[in-house]
Amino acid sequence: MKKTPPFTEIYCDDSIVVLNKASGILTAADRYDLDAPRLDKIASENYGRLFAVHRIDKDTSGAIVYARTPEAQRALSMAFEKRQVDKTYHALVHGRPLWEETTSTMRLLVNGDLRHRTIVNRMGKDAETYFRCIGPCGPYSWIEAKPKTGRTHQIRAHLSQLGFCIVCDPLYSGNQKPVRLSDIKRSWRGDIYEERPLLSRLALHAWKITLKHPLTGEEMTFTAPYSKDLDSTRKQLAKLFGTDPIS
């Protein structure tokens, strides 16, 4: 089986590089596993030293921005701190929300339990996430999430408190069952013992990011195409139920 590469390039210049990260790899150093593979280290073989300016979860796929100079790092870090960066995520969740749009402002405490999860807690830090239901598709729904703050596991924690778990979430969901075509297509006639799941990893993707270039000040938007497994799931759900998050 061909191994999925840890990233593909979306954009690169002398100041920044934007990569489309695969699920399952860290974007920067992790305090709990110092020897775990890191995207910034792996990608430095292609781009030289990279400077982290934000993070996305290990299990999340999608757009990640790195600075290539200390000057760019300072400018971008300040933009993230001042909440001047617009981030859009797509998530596939179990169930169907009764709301079309909602905003969660529940305060979040990072590393709040023995499993190192982020929990809602009045002693936590302020956090804000806007959610929009793109549409239902059988037992699932596609959700657009736009976090205004950047707390660890923010989207996952806020969704969980709203009563929704992301498909295949190993931390916040009691249901880690993979997405199988046999479970959603009534006319499926394959061999259940030979069937491979459409998706067996966290269904959360950093779809789009908009920021000002640290050198020129130009506003730039970068979109990260879905990985093969997530895109196959999207196409099958769109064919069966008519909801497509990127149509």
N, C-alpha and C positions, 0 to 999 in steps of 0.2 A: 504494500500500500504506500502510495506517495505521501510523504509527510508534508503537512501544511506549513508554508513559510511563516515565520513569526510576524512579518510585516510586509507591506507594499508601500511604495512612495506615492504620496498625493501631490506634494509640492516641495521644492527645495530652492533656496538661494543662499547668499553668503551670510544671512542673518538668522534664518529660521529653516526648519524642516518640519513638514507635516506628514505623519505616517498613519497608515491604516493598520492598527494592531490586531493581531489574532487573539482570540480568547485563550486564557490560560497562561499568560506571561505578565510579569510585573512591569510597570513603567519606570520604576525607580527603586531604590533600596528599601527593603522590608525589615522592620525591627525584629520580627519573629523568625526570619529565615535569611540570614546574611548571605548564604551561598546560593540562593534561588536565582535562576536565570532572569536577567533584566534586559528589557528592550533597549534602554539607553546604552548599555554596554555592548550589546550585540550590534546595534546600528552604528556604533562609533567606528566599526571596521569599515563602514562605507562613507561616513561623513566626518570623521574626526570626533573630538570630544563634544558631547552634547550636554546641555544644561537644562535640567527639569524646571518647568514653570507651572505645571499643574499635573494632576494624575487622573487616571481612570482605573477602576477596579481591575484586579487581575483577571477575573472571569468575564469582564465586559470586553467587547470588541469595539473597534472603530477609531475615530480620529483622535490623535494625540499630537500636541505641538511641543517641539523642543527648540531652545535657542542654541545658536552656534557660536555666540560670543557673549562675554560677560555683560556688555552694554545692552544687547538684545534681551538677555535674561532679566536685567533690572527693569527694563521698560515693560516687558510682558508680565513679569511677576506683579508689578504695580497695577497693571490693567486688570489682572485676575483679582487682586486684592480689592480694587475699587469696584468690582462687579461690572466692568465695562466690556466683558466678553460674553457673547450670546452662544449658548450651548443647547443643542437639541438632540435628544435621545429617542430611540424607538424601543418599546418593550412589548413582548407578548406575554399576556397574563392569563391566569385561569379565571373564568367567570366573565360577567358583564356588568360594568358600572351602571348605576342608575343616573349618574351625572354625565353631561357632555363635557363640561369643564369644571375644574376645581383647583384651588390653591391650598397647599398644606404649609402651615407656618409653625408646625410643632417643633419645639426645641429638641436638639439631638445631642446625646452623650456618646461620644466615640469610645469603643472598647468598653462597653457598658456591662458586659456579662462574661461568663467564663469561656464562651465561644468567640470572644473578641468581636461581637456584633455591636452595631450602633443602635442605641435604643432611645425611644422618646422619654425625655426626662426634663422636668422643669429646671434642673440644675445644669442642663446642657447648654450648648451654644445655639444662637439663633440660626434658623435654617428656613429656606423658602423654596418650594418647588411648585411650578405650574403644571397641571396635567390636563390633557385633552384626550377624550376617547375618539380615536380615529374610526373605529367601528368594530362590531362583533364578527366573529368567524367561528361558528359552531360552538365548541366548549371554551373557546378562547376569545380574547379581545386584543386588538392592537392599541397601544397607548403611546401618545407623544408626551415626553417629559422635558421641561425646561428648568433646570436648577439655577436659581439666582445666586445661591451660595455654593460652596464646594466642600461640604462635609463628607467624610468617608462613608460610603454606602448610603448616601443621602436618598437617592431615588428608591432604592430597595427598602430602606427603613420607613420612608414616608408612605410608600405604596402598601407596605405590610400593615401599617397602622390604619390605613383606609380600608383594609380588609381584602387586599389583593396581593397575590404572590406571583412573581415572575416565573415563567415556565423554567423548570430545571434549576431553580436556585438552590444551591447546596447549603445555604446558611439560613435563609429567611422563609423557606417554604417547607411544609410538611409533605408536599407532593413533588417528588423529584422524577416522576415518571417521564420518560422521553416522549417526544412527539412521533407517533407512528402513523403511517398512512392507513393502516388497517383499523385504527381507532376512529378515524374521521371520515373515511370513504365507505359508504354502505355497500357499494358494488365491488369492493376489493376482493380479489380471488387468489391472492398469493399464498405462499407458504409461511405461516407465522413463525416457524422455526428457523427459516432462512432470512426473514425480513430484517433489514437494517433500519434503525430509526432515522427519520429525517433530521432530527435535532436532539442532541443529548447534552448540551451545555447551556449555560445561562443565556436566556433569550433577551439580552440587553445590549444595545448597540449605540455607540456615540456617532450619530448620523451626520451631524453638521455642526460647524463651529464658525463664528464670525468674529473677527477682531481687527484692530488697526495694526498695520505693519510697524514694527518697532523702530524702523529707520525712516521710512517714507511717510508714515501716517496714513497711508491708503487703507481704506476698509476692504477687507478680503474675506470671502466666504469659501470654506472648504467642505466638501462632501465626501464621506467615506462609503464606498459601495459595500453592500452586504457581502459577507463571506459566503462560500459555496453552500454550507449547510443551512444557514439562516435564509439565504435567497431561495433555496429549494423549498423550504418550508413556506416562505411567503408566496411563491408561485402556486403551490398546491392549495393553500388556503384561499388564495384569490380565485383560483379556478372553481373551487367547490362552493365558496360562500360569497364571493364578489367584493371582499374588502381587501384593498391593497394599500399599504402604508406609504408607498413611494409612487403611486400612479399620478 
